[in-house]
Amino acid sequence: MPIYRVVIDTNVLVAGLRSDRGASFRLLTLIGDPRVELNPSVPLVFEYEAVLKRPEAGVPLTHDEIDRLLDFWCRVGRGNEIFYLASAPA
């Protein structure tokens, strides 16, 4: 049973992948731990991919490594469906 249910913001992901010093990196090392439940959504994973693959993000991983990382997170995470309002309430 997970103790912590987390959604990782993209800037935390970038910071944790750029440096192994600090809370962002520590949080990333907990992914896959049974006490931590990662809760990604499809739009968030697409955002992760787009941002991490930008040269200016400064992430020291190849595109293939980024793909494998995100594949792993999708396997260990608990997918969440997001419902958007089609229109504003009347």
N, C-alpha and C positions, 0 to 999 in steps of 0.2 A: 504494500500500500504506500503510494507516494506521500511524502510529507509536504513537499513544495511543488506547486504547479506554477510553471513559469512561461512567460512569453518574453523572448529576448528582442529588445529593440535593435534595429539595424546599426545604430551608432555604437551600441555596446558590443555587438558582434565584430564590427570593424576594429574597435579599440582592442578587443581581446585577441584578435588575430594579428594585429600589428605589433603588440608588445606582450611579453610574458610577465610583466610587472603590473600588478593591480587587480582590482576586484573584477574587472571585465574578463580577464584571462581566467581567474579562479572560477568564475561562474561557468565559463565554457568547459572547463575541465570536469565539471559535474554532470555534463550531459551524458546519459547512459547509466548513471548511478540510479539504482532502483528507488532511492528516496526522492528523486527529482523527476517530475513529469514535464517534458517539453510540450508545449501546446502551439504548434505552428498552424497557419492556415495557408491555403494555396496562394492567395495574393501576397502574403508575407514572404513565403519561400521565393516567389518570383522577384520580390523587392530585394531580398538577400542576394540572389544571383546577380541581378542587374548592378547593384552597388558594388559587390565584391569584385566583379570583373572589370570595373572601371580602372584604368591605369592610375588615376589620381587618388584612388582609395588607399594605395600604398600597401596593399595586402601581399605578403611575400609567398603567395601560392599561385600555381599555374591554374588555368581554367579547368583542367582535368581534376586537379586536387580539390578545387572548389566544388565541382560537380559531385565528387565522391563524398565530400564532407556533408553537403546538403542531402545527398541520398541517404547517408547514415542517419542524419537528424530526422528525415521523414520516416525512416524505419523505426526508430526508437521513440519518436514523438507520438502524441495523440492528436490526430487530425481534427480540426474544427471547421465546421461549415459556418460561414458568415452570411447573415441575411441582411440585405440592404432594402431600404424603403424605396419603392418604385416611384413614389411621388410624395410631396409634402402633404401633411394632413389638411383637410379642408377646414 
